[in-house]
């Protein structure tokens, strides 16, 4: 990575600390400036920030687990709780969690800015534990819906904070790679839920154990965050500059603290005290980046990917394929694609992966349409159906899955990052809710051919949108991205 250009002393200013801690004074610290002017910036070792990224990724594991936990057990849950055969009730089991996530996401940005990233992780773990316990112990549909809704609140708060936390603590050279951990953790959570659910048909009441198991990683997250760093970007916004230096030293090593603080000071526009209003996010100076982020999340969900994770068991059974075997392959392919994304994210870049991802999903829907037009009993239809679905999952995992969350946390300026992420994630949850609630009903009304053709069209729209609107952020600092995207005042 090329050396970062040095900034002259005139660009820095004395920062006052709101909490009484000593701030960084670059004008008076001649030794600081002298060292900074003669020392080339080097990429900090990733081993310092990696443990903190891994702990934050537990949120994504829980996200994936709770999205997949009702996939295989849904039939047993409906039988035990007395709504077997009611497709609307089955859809509500999925969609109620997403509704709770929508509510949680609305408050995510405010909580993250008010209490800090670490405390927000701990707060989001609490409803996940309470809601999972409620779902595990209920004896009726109402109790299950309440538990799923409470879990959803935690899921709505956590993922946006995970994306911005990982972006803020990661060195630029590995930010894409670390961002891929979010998708990998989500895949591991989904795969774990699918594998654990296999026993649901052989062990009575096993679906309750599936919910209880989710409380373990949620508890680990809350406890492990005690030992993780706070985001230096958040500390700096709160005027706690000395603490930000300490956290940078833990993340980047002593040699890179000065360069990191210099970048923070250089990017300051003096408006970090202002309250961010919703009106700023939906029109005006920040409209473009928020529009890009919201549209990417909407297209991600309209591709139909989560319908596969929610209802793949039902779809595979209708095709005469063992749901256990098929779901296992879905989880493995999803995980494999995520590892491919991890390897390529900082090599090919975000935009290239997004383009090929949406294009690959569009091609795979063609296979699904062809398969649906053949007799379901033919071997060719089965191969096309399963192959097309696995290709769809792989294509999603290399781009449309991991890139939007990472890209958004990169393109949003520090001042609006938390609240803009929360706003865009609320769009994500609205469309996720719609897909979860309506997919099975649309499949019944429209038939597989027309439904998959519609999903393919959304994927092609995604290709066109990415090509026209998304910039490449690979290897750029957050300050460089902000300057490129935002009109200067």
C-alpha positions as CSV (number, residue, x, y, z in Angstrom):
1,X,0.0,0.0,0.0
2,X,1.4,3.4,-0.9
3,X,2.5,5.7,1.9
4,X,-0.2,8.0,3.1
5,X,0.5,11.7,2.3
6,X,1.6,13.8,5.3
7,X,-0.5,16.7,6.4
8,X,1.0,20.1,7.4
9,X,0.8,21.5,10.9
10,X,-1.5,24.3,9.7
11,X,-4.3,21.7,9.1
12,X,-4.4,20.7,12.7
13,X,-6.0,22.5,15.6
14,X,-6.1,22.3,19.4
15,X,-9.0,20.1,20.4
16,X,-10.7,20.7,23.8
17,X,-11.9,17.6,25.7
18,X,-15.5,17.6,26.9
19,X,-14.7,15.1,29.7
20,X,-11.7,16.8,31.1
21,X,-9.1,14.4,29.7
22,X,-6.0,15.7,28.0
23,X,-6.5,16.1,24.3
24,X,-4.0,15.9,21.5
25,X,-2.3,19.2,20.8
26,X,-0.5,18.8,17.5
27,X,0.5,22.5,17.1
28,X,2.5,22.5,20.4
29,X,3.9,19.0,20.1
30,X,6.9,19.6,18.0
31,X,8.2,16.1,18.5
32,X,4.9,14.7,17.2
33,X,5.1,16.7,14.1
34,X,8.8,16.1,13.5
35,X,8.4,12.3,13.8
36,X,5.2,12.3,11.7
37,X,6.9,14.2,8.9
38,X,9.9,11.9,8.6
39,X,8.2,8.6,9.3
40,X,6.3,6.8,6.5
41,X,3.0,5.4,7.4
42,X,3.0,1.6,7.4
43,X,0.2,-0.8,7.5
44,X,-0.4,-1.8,11.2
45,X,-0.3,-5.5,12.0
46,X,-3.7,-7.1,11.9
47,X,-3.1,-9.2,15.0
48,X,-3.9,-6.2,17.3
49,X,-7.4,-5.6,15.9
50,X,-8.4,-9.1,15.0
51,X,-9.6,-10.3,18.5
52,X,-11.9,-7.3,18.8
53,X,-13.3,-8.0,15.3
54,X,-13.9,-11.6,16.1
55,X,-15.9,-10.8,19.3
56,X,-18.0,-8.2,17.4
57,X,-18.7,-10.9,14.8
58,X,-20.6,-12.9,17.4
59,X,-23.5,-10.6,16.7
60,X,-23.5,-11.8,13.1
61,X,-23.4,-15.4,14.2
62,X,-26.6,-14.8,16.3
63,X,-28.1,-13.0,13.4
64,X,-27.6,-16.0,11.1
65,X,-28.7,-18.5,13.8
66,X,-32.0,-16.8,14.6
67,X,-32.8,-16.4,10.9
68,X,-32.3,-20.1,10.4
69,X,-33.4,-21.5,13.7
70,X,-37.1,-22.0,12.6
71,X,-36.3,-23.4,9.2
72,X,-36.2,-27.2,9.9
73,X,-38.2,-27.1,13.2
74,X,-41.0,-25.0,11.8
75,X,-43.2,-28.1,11.1
76,X,-42.6,-29.5,14.6
77,X,-43.2,-26.1,16.2
78,X,-46.6,-25.7,14.4
79,X,-47.6,-29.2,15.4
80,X,-46.7,-28.8,19.1
81,X,-48.2,-25.3,19.4
82,X,-51.4,-26.1,17.5
83,X,-51.3,-24.2,14.2
84,X,-50.2,-27.0,11.8
85,X,-51.0,-26.3,8.2
86,X,-51.6,-22.5,8.7
87,X,-49.2,-20.9,6.3
88,X,-49.9,-17.4,7.6
89,X,-49.0,-18.4,11.1
90,X,-45.9,-20.1,9.9
91,X,-45.0,-16.9,8.1
92,X,-45.6,-14.8,11.2
93,X,-43.1,-17.0,13.1
94,X,-40.5,-15.7,10.7
95,X,-41.8,-12.2,10.1
96,X,-42.4,-11.3,13.8
97,X,-38.7,-11.5,14.4
98,X,-38.1,-9.3,11.5
99,X,-40.7,-6.8,12.8
100,X,-38.8,-6.6,16.1
101,X,-35.6,-6.1,14.2
102,X,-37.1,-3.2,12.4
103,X,-38.0,-1.5,15.7
104,X,-34.5,-2.3,17.1
105,X,-32.8,-0.9,14.1
106,X,-34.6,2.4,14.4
107,X,-32.9,3.0,17.8
108,X,-29.6,1.3,17.0
109,X,-27.9,4.5,15.8
110,X,-29.0,6.6,18.7
111,X,-27.9,3.9,21.2
112,X,-24.5,3.5,19.6
113,X,-23.9,7.2,19.6
114,X,-25.2,7.8,23.1
115,X,-23.7,4.8,24.9
116,X,-20.8,3.7,22.7
117,X,-20.2,0.7,20.5
118,X,-19.2,-1.7,23.3
119,X,-22.1,-1.0,25.6
120,X,-24.5,-1.3,22.6
121,X,-23.2,-4.8,21.9
122,X,-24.0,-5.7,25.5
123,X,-27.4,-4.1,25.4
124,X,-28.4,-6.0,22.2
125,X,-27.4,-9.4,23.8
126,X,-30.0,-8.9,26.6
127,X,-33.2,-9.2,24.4
128,X,-31.7,-12.1,22.5
129,X,-31.3,-14.1,25.8
130,X,-34.8,-13.1,27.1
131,X,-36.6,-13.7,23.8
132,X,-34.9,-17.0,23.1
133,X,-35.9,-18.2,26.6
134,X,-39.5,-17.1,26.0
135,X,-39.7,-19.0,22.7
136,X,-38.1,-22.1,24.3
137,X,-40.6,-22.3,27.1
138,X,-43.9,-21.2,25.4
139,X,-46.9,-23.5,24.9
140,X,-48.8,-21.4,22.5
141,X,-48.4,-19.3,19.3
142,X,-48.7,-16.0,21.1
143,X,-45.8,-16.8,23.4
144,X,-43.7,-17.8,20.4
145,X,-44.5,-14.6,18.6
146,X,-43.6,-12.5,21.7
147,X,-40.3,-14.3,22.1
148,X,-39.4,-13.9,18.4
149,X,-40.3,-10.2,18.6
150,X,-38.0,-9.6,21.6
151,X,-35.2,-11.5,19.9
152,X,-35.8,-9.4,16.8
153,X,-35.2,-6.2,18.8
154,X,-31.7,-7.4,19.7
155,X,-31.1,-8.4,16.1
156,X,-32.1,-5.0,14.9
157,X,-29.7,-3.2,17.3
158,X,-26.7,-5.4,16.9
159,X,-25.8,-5.9,13.1
160,X,-25.6,-2.1,12.2
161,X,-23.2,-1.6,15.2
162,X,-21.1,-4.6,14.2
163,X,-20.6,-3.2,10.7
164,X,-19.6,0.3,11.9
165,X,-17.5,-1.0,14.8
166,X,-15.5,-3.3,12.5
167,X,-15.0,-0.5,10.0
168,X,-13.8,1.9,12.7
169,X,-11.3,-0.5,14.4
170,X,-9.9,-2.1,11.2
171,X,-6.8,-0.9,9.4
172,X,-7.6,0.2,5.8
173,X,-5.5,-2.6,4.2
174,X,-7.6,-5.3,5.8
175,X,-11.0,-3.5,6.3
176,X,-12.6,-5.5,3.5
177,X,-11.3,-8.8,4.8
178,X,-12.5,-8.1,8.3
179,X,-15.8,-6.9,6.9
180,X,-16.2,-10.4,5.4
181,X,-16.1,-11.9,8.8
182,X,-19.6,-10.5,9.3
183,X,-20.9,-12.7,6.4
184,X,-18.8,-15.7,7.5
185,X,-20.2,-15.5,11.0
186,X,-23.7,-15.1,9.6
187,X,-23.2,-18.2,7.5
188,X,-21.8,-20.2,10.5
189,X,-24.9,-19.2,12.4
190,X,-27.2,-20.3,9.6
191,X,-25.3,-23.5,9.1
192,X,-25.3,-24.2,12.9
193,X,-29.0,-23.7,13.1
194,X,-29.6,-26.0,10.1
195,X,-27.4,-28.7,11.5
196,X,-28.8,-28.5,15.0
197,X,-32.3,-28.6,13.6
198,X,-31.7,-32.0,11.9
199,X,-32.5,-33.8,15.2
200,X,-35.9,-32.1,15.5
201,X,-37.7,-35.1,13.9
202,X,-36.0,-37.7,16.0
203,X,-36.1,-36.0,19.4
204,X,-39.4,-34.8,20.9
205,X,-39.3,-31.1,21.8
206,X,-35.9,-30.6,20.3
207,X,-36.9,-27.3,18.8
208,X,-36.9,-25.9,22.4
209,X,-33.3,-26.9,22.8
210,X,-32.5,-25.0,19.5
211,X,-33.7,-21.8,21.1
212,X,-31.9,-22.4,24.4
213,X,-28.6,-23.0,22.7
214,X,-28.7,-19.4,21.2
215,X,-28.4,-17.9,24.7
216,X,-24.8,-19.2,25.0
217,X,-23.2,-17.0,22.3
218,X,-25.3,-14.0,23.4
219,X,-24.0,-14.4,26.9
220,X,-20.4,-14.8,25.6
221,X,-20.8,-11.6,23.6
222,X,-21.9,-9.5,26.6
223,X,-19.0,-10.8,28.7
224,X,-16.3,-10.7,26.1
225,X,-17.1,-7.0,25.2
226,X,-15.8,-6.1,28.6
227,X,-12.3,-6.8,27.4
228,X,-12.7,-5.2,23.9
229,X,-11.7,-1.7,22.9
230,X,-14.1,1.1,22.4
231,X,-14.2,2.7,19.0
232,X,-11.6,5.5,18.8
233,X,-13.9,7.3,16.4
234,X,-16.7,7.4,18.9
235,X,-14.3,8.5,21.7
236,X,-13.0,11.3,19.5
237,X,-16.6,12.4,18.7
238,X,-17.2,12.6,22.4
239,X,-14.1,14.7,23.0
240,X,-12.2,11.9,24.8
241,X,-9.1,12.2,22.7
242,X,-6.7,10.8,25.2
243,X,-8.8,7.7,25.5
244,X,-9.0,7.4,21.7
245,X,-5.1,7.4,21.6
246,X,-5.0,4.6,24.1
247,X,-7.5,2.5,22.0
248,X,-5.6,3.2,18.8
249,X,-2.4,2.0,20.5
250,X,-4.2,-1.3,21.3
251,X,-5.6,-1.6,17.8
252,X,-2.7,-0.4,15.6
253,X,0.4,-0.6,17.7
254,X,2.4,2.4,19.2
255,X,4.0,3.3,15.8
256,X,0.7,4.1,14.1
257,X,-1.1,6.0,16.8
258,X,0.1,9.4,15.7
259,X,-0.9,8.9,12.0
260,X,-4.3,7.6,13.1
261,X,-5.0,10.6,15.4
262,X,-3.8,12.9,12.6
263,X,-6.3,11.5,10.2
264,X,-9.1,11.9,12.8
265,X,-8.1,15.5,13.4
266,X,-7.8,16.2,9.7
267,X,-11.3,14.8,9.0
268,X,-12.9,16.9,11.7
269,X,-15.2,19.6,10.4
270,X,-16.3,21.0,13.7
271,X,-19.8,19.6,13.5
272,X,-19.6,16.5,15.6
273,X,-21.6,18.2,18.3
274,X,-24.6,18.8,16.0
275,X,-27.6,16.5,16.3
276,X,-28.2,14.5,13.2
277,X,-31.8,14.8,12.0
278,X,-33.7,12.3,9.9
279,X,-34.2,15.1,7.3
280,X,-30.4,15.2,6.8
281,X,-30.4,11.6,5.8
282,X,-33.2,11.6,3.3
283,X,-32.5,14.9,1.4
284,X,-29.7,17.4,1.1
285,X,-26.0,16.9,1.4
286,X,-26.2,13.3,2.6
287,X,-29.0,12.1,0.3
288,X,-26.7,10.4,-2.2
289,X,-24.9,8.1,0.2
290,X,-28.0,7.2,2.1
291,X,-29.9,6.5,-1.1
292,X,-27.1,4.2,-2.3
293,X,-27.1,2.3,1.0
294,X,-30.9,2.0,1.3
295,X,-31.2,0.8,-2.3
296,X,-28.5,-1.8,-1.9
297,X,-30.2,-3.3,1.1
298,X,-33.6,-3.3,-0.6
299,X,-32.2,-5.1,-3.7
300,X,-30.3,-7.5,-1.4
301,X,-33.6,-8.6,0.1
302,X,-35.7,-8.4,-3.1
303,X,-33.3,-10.9,-4.7
304,X,-35.1,-13.5,-2.5
305,X,-32.1,-14.8,-0.7
306,X,-33.7,-15.0,2.7
307,X,-36.7,-16.9,1.4
308,X,-34.2,-19.7,0.7
309,X,-32.9,-19.6,4.3
310,X,-36.4,-19.3,5.8
311,X,-38.3,-21.8,3.7
312,X,-35.7,-24.0,1.9
313,X,-36.9,-27.1,3.8
314,X,-40.4,-26.6,2.5
315,X,-39.2,-25.9,-1.1
316,X,-36.9,-28.9,-1.2
317,X,-39.5,-31.3,0.3
318,X,-42.0,-30.2,-2.4
319,X,-39.3,-31.1,-5.0
320,X,-38.9,-34.6,-3.5
321,X,-35.5,-33.9,-2.0
322,X,-34.4,-34.6,1.6
323,X,-34.5,-31.3,3.4
324,X,-31.7,-32.2,5.8
325,X,-29.3,-33.0,2.9
326,X,-30.3,-30.0,0.9
327,X,-30.1,-27.5,3.8
328,X,-26.7,-28.8,4.7
329,X,-25.5,-28.2,1.2
330,X,-27.0,-24.7,1.3
331,X,-25.2,-23.9,4.5
332,X,-21.9,-25.3,3.2
333,X,-22.1,-23.4,-0.1
334,X,-23.0,-20.2,1.7
335,X,-20.0,-20.6,4.0
336,X,-17.6,-21.4,1.1
337,X,-18.8,-18.4,-0.9
338,X,-18.2,-16.2,2.1
339,X,-14.6,-17.4,2.4
340,X,-14.1,-16.7,-1.3
341,X,-15.4,-13.1,-0.6
342,X,-12.9,-12.8,2.3
343,X,-10.0,-13.7,0.0
344,X,-11.1,-11.4,-2.8
345,X,-12.6,-8.4,-1.0
346,X,-9.3,-6.4,-0.7
347,X,-8.0,-7.8,-4.0
348,X,-10.8,-7.3,-6.6
349,X,-12.7,-4.7,-4.6
350,X,-16.3,-4.2,-3.4
351,X,-17.8,-3.1,-6.7
352,X,-16.5,-6.0,-8.8
353,X,-17.8,-8.5,-6.3
354,X,-21.2,-6.8,-6.2
355,X,-21.6,-6.8,-10.0
356,X,-20.7,-10.5,-10.4
357,X,-22.8,-11.4,-7.4
358,X,-26.0,-9.9,-8.7
359,X,-25.3,-11.2,-12.2
360,X,-24.7,-14.7,-10.9
361,X,-28.0,-14.6,-9.0
362,X,-29.8,-13.5,-12.1
363,X,-28.4,-16.4,-14.1
364,X,-29.3,-18.9,-11.4
365,X,-32.9,-17.8,-11.4
366,X,-33.0,-18.7,-15.1
367,X,-32.1,-22.3,-14.1
368,X,-34.9,-22.2,-11.5
369,X,-37.4,-21.0,-14.1
370,X,-36.4,-23.8,-16.5
371,X,-36.6,-26.4,-13.7
372,X,-40.0,-25.2,-12.7
373,X,-41.2,-25.6,-16.3
374,X,-40.2,-29.3,-16.4
375,X,-42.0,-32.1,-14.8
376,X,-40.9,-32.2,-11.1
377,X,-40.4,-35.9,-11.2
378,X,-37.7,-35.8,-13.9
379,X,-34.1,-35.9,-12.8
380,X,-33.2,-32.9,-15.0
381,X,-35.7,-30.7,-13.1
382,X,-34.2,-31.8,-9.8
383,X,-30.6,-31.2,-10.9
384,X,-31.5,-27.7,-12.2
385,X,-33.6,-26.8,-9.2
386,X,-30.9,-27.8,-6.6
387,X,-28.0,-26.6,-8.8
388,X,-29.7,-23.3,-9.5
389,X,-30.5,-22.7,-5.8
390,X,-26.9,-23.6,-4.7
391,X,-25.5,-21.3,-7.5
392,X,-27.8,-18.5,-6.2
393,X,-26.6,-18.9,-2.6
394,X,-22.9,-19.0,-3.8
395,X,-23.4,-15.9,-5.9
396,X,-25.0,-14.1,-3.0
397,X,-22.3,-15.0,-0.6
398,X,-19.4,-13.6,-2.6
399,X,-20.9,-10.1,-2.9
400,X,-24.5,-9.1,-2.2
401,X,-24.3,-10.7,1.2
402,X,-21.1,-9.3,2.7
403,X,-20.5,-6.1,0.7
404,X,-23.5,-3.8,1.5
405,X,-22.9,-3.8,5.3
406,X,-19.2,-3.1,4.8
407,X,-19.6,-0.6,2.0
408,X,-22.2,1.5,3.9
409,X,-20.1,1.8,7.0
410,X,-17.2,3.0,4.7
411,X,-19.1,5.6,2.7
412,X,-21.0,7.2,5.6
413,X,-19.1,10.1,7.2
414,X,-18.2,9.7,10.8
415,X,-20.8,12.2,12.0
416,X,-23.8,10.4,10.6
417,X,-22.3,6.8,10.4
418,X,-24.2,5.2,13.3
419,X,-27.6,6.8,12.5
420,X,-27.3,6.3,8.7
421,X,-26.5,2.7,9.2
422,X,-29.5,2.3,11.5
423,X,-31.7,4.1,8.9
424,X,-30.5,1.8,6.0
425,X,-30.8,-1.3,8.2
426,X,-34.4,-0.3,8.9
427,X,-35.0,-0.4,5.1
428,X,-33.3,-3.8,5.1
429,X,-35.7,-5.1,7.8
430,X,-38.8,-3.8,6.1
431,X,-38.0,-5.7,2.9
432,X,-36.8,-8.7,4.8
433,X,-40.2,-8.7,6.7
434,X,-42.1,-8.5,3.4
435,X,-40.2,-11.5,1.9
436,X,-40.5,-13.6,5.0
437,X,-44.3,-12.9,5.2
438,X,-45.2,-13.2,1.6
439,X,-42.9,-15.7,-0.1
440,X,-44.9,-18.9,0.5
441,X,-48.1,-17.1,-0.4
442,X,-46.7,-15.7,-3.6
443,X,-45.3,-19.1,-4.5
444,X,-48.8,-20.5,-4.2
445,X,-50.5,-17.6,-6.1
446,X,-47.9,-17.0,-8.8
447,X,-46.2,-20.3,-9.2
448,X,-42.4,-20.9,-9.2
449,X,-41.7,-19.8,-12.8
450,X,-43.2,-16.3,-12.5
451,X,-41.9,-15.8,-9.0
452,X,-38.3,-16.7,-9.8
453,X,-38.5,-14.6,-13.0
454,X,-39.5,-11.6,-10.9
455,X,-36.6,-12.2,-8.5
456,X,-34.2,-12.5,-11.5
457,X,-35.4,-9.1,-12.7
458,X,-34.5,-7.5,-9.3
459,X,-31.0,-9.0,-9.6
460,X,-30.5,-7.4,-13.0
461,X,-31.7,-4.1,-11.6
462,X,-29.0,-4.6,-8.9
463,X,-26.3,-5.0,-11.6
464,X,-27.4,-1.8,-13.3
465,X,-27.6,0.1,-10.0
466,X,-24.2,-1.0,-8.8
467,X,-22.5,-0.2,-12.1
468,X,-24.0,3.3,-12.1
469,X,-23.9,4.4,-8.5
470,X,-21.3,2.4,-6.4
471,X,-17.8,3.7,-6.1
472,X,-14.8,1.4,-5.2
473,X,-13.5,1.9,-1.7
474,X,-10.8,-0.8,-1.6
475,X,-7.7,0.5,0.1
476,X,-9.0,4.0,0.7
477,X,-9.1,5.7,4.1
478,X,-12.5,6.7,5.5
479,X,-11.4,10.3,5.0
480,X,-10.6,9.8,1.3
481,X,-14.0,8.1,0.7
482,X,-15.9,10.9,2.4
483,X,-14.1,13.6,0.3
484,X,-14.9,11.6,-2.9
485,X,-18.6,11.1,-2.2
486,X,-19.8,14.2,-0.4
487,X,-20.1,17.6,-1.9
488,X,-18.0,20.1,0.0
489,X,-19.8,22.8,1.9
